[in-house]
Amino acid sequence: MAQQEAAVNIAQAGLARVEELIRTIPDWPKPGVQYKDITPLLRDPAGLALAVEYLTQPYRGEHVDLVAGAESRGFIFGTAVAAALSAGFIPVRKPGKLPYKTHSQHYELEYGTDQLEVHRDAITAGQRVLMVDDLLATGGTMEACCKLVESCGGEIVGVAVLIELEFLAGRQKIAGYPIHSIIKITGE
């Protein structure tokens, strides 16, 4: 019992350390937005290692073949998680950024639409794919990423994000997938 309590205390201390390394920048990029800046976390070796471990841990033993991450911060955490899981990494990019034939997925933004792409040969049908990003906000980008991976024949194992802005209800757009978020922010 004492070992379990000690492990919980260590995990809580580690989570607190990760949280304190994420700074909030008020009114950026526009008034009213409380931007979550991960650059202090990225420059701190122990904090970065903790964040990657927290993202990775639930998927150890899940036989993840590939990790997919959308540009640009999804690349940072996605490649680290892929390395930790001995999996490959798939970059999900904006149009015109990938040099080979691509699959694409359009998605809705607040004012208009956007598109994401992956190489056509990035996923073999039936491969198990973990979706990773730094932030889940409204869920539009992650929903498009999931649809894109599935259209290529990938089986989504789960969605792992460092920060979830719960008040924006992005989880609802990807409710069909297991979601693992490290830091949950309930209010603006």
Secondary structure by P-SEA (a helix, b strand, c coil): caaaaaaaaaaaaaaaaaaaabbbbcccccccccccccccccccaaaaaaaaaaaccccccccccbbbbccaaaaaaaaaaaaaacbbbbbbcccccccccccbbbbbccccccccccccccccccbbbbbbccccccaaaaaaaaaaaaaacccccbbbbccccccccccccccccccccccccccc
